[in-house]
Amino acid sequence: MGRVRVKGFASPDGKLDKNNALAEQRAESVAGMMSKTLNRKTKNKKQKASEWLVEKLPYEQQSQTEDWMALSSAIRSSGDLADNAKMISVIQGSGSNTDKQMALNKMGTSYTVLAEKYLPTLRRTQIEYV
């Protein structure tokens, strides 16, 4: 028998600890919606929706904080970023996440387009049956 996997994601901009919390909150929000849809009845008001789901069905929750692979893919498929190759080189480089963020921020107009058009699409939740 398979299981439901809910994955929360955050874009790779901002502080790592905040992105961790955002990705987890996204997944937990979907778990809450799923538990309401399944008519959750519990006496424990402090129990997280994800904990309730684990008890009721094969379920797992994950968070992927900084989705650099999805960002790289979005940049590759874009036609409106002047610095595509340079951005991909930064992302695939050996620098820390902070170093990568700082290098991308220095790319002026290309970073503005990236921040307005592509980064928001990385802030998401996926539901999979595995």
N, C-alpha and C positions, 0 to 999 in steps of 0.2 A: 504494500500500500504506500502511495506517495504521501507527500506532506506539502503544506502551504509554506512558502518562504516570502517574507516581507522584507525588502531591503530599502533602507533610507540612504539617500545620497546628499552630499553637499558639494558645492563648487569649490575649486581650490583657491579661492581668494579669502582673505581674512585669517584670523588666528585659528590654529589647529584645535585648541580646546573648545572654542565656540563652534567650529564646524562639526566636531564630534557630537556636541550636544544637539545641534540642528539636525544632523542626520538621524540621530536616535529619536528625536522628537517627531520627525516625519514618519518614521516607521511605527512609532507608538500611536500616532494619530490614526494611521490606517488600521492598526490593530483595534483601536477603540471603535472605529466605524464598523469593522467586521464583527466585533463582539455585539454591538447594538443590533446589527442586521441579523445575527444569530440569536437574538432575544436573550441577552446576557442577564442572568439572575444570580446575584451573589449577595451575601450578607456582609462581606468584607469590602467596605467602601474604599479602603486604602490599596486594595489589590489592583495592580496595573492590568490593563486590558490584555496585554501580551501574556501575562502570567495566567490569566483566565483561559486564553486560547490554547495555551500549552496543555492545560488540564483537559480541554474538551476535544481537541483534534490534533492530528500530527501537524505541528506548527513550529516554525523557527523564525527568529527575527535577527536581522543583521543590519549593520550600518557601515557604509563605505564613505569615509570622511571626504577625502579629496580625490575626486575622480579625474586624475590626470589623463588616463587613457581616453575617456570620453571627450575631454577637452581637445586632445590631440586629433582625434577623429573629426570633431566639429571643425577644427581649423583646417584640416586637410580638404574637407569637402566645401569649404567656404570659397566664395568668389569675390568677396568684398574686403579681404584683409591684405593690405599691401605687404605686410611682413610675415606672410605664412611660413616660409622656410625658416626664418629667424626664430619665430615663436616655437615652432616644432623642435628646433635645435635646443632651445632653452628648456623646454619640457622634458626632452629626452636626455638632457645633460645630467651630470653627476651632482649638481648643487642641491642644497637642502630645499625644502618646500618654500621657506622664507626667501632664499636666494632667487628661486624661480619666480616667485611673486614679484619681487623687487625688479628683476630684469624685465618682466612683462610690463610692469607699470611704467617703465621708462620708454615704452614704444609709442607714446603720444596718441595720435589719432587711431592707430590700429588697436591700441589697448582700449580706447573709449568704445570702439565698435565691439570689441570682444566682451567688454563688461556689460554693455547694454543689450547685445543680441545673443551671445553664446553662453555666457556664464549662467544666466537665469535658467536655461534649459537643463542644466546639470543638477539643479536643486529639485529633486524628485523622489518619488517612491515607486518601487516596482513590486508587483505581486506575481509570484511564480508558483507553479505546481510542479514539484520535482519528485 
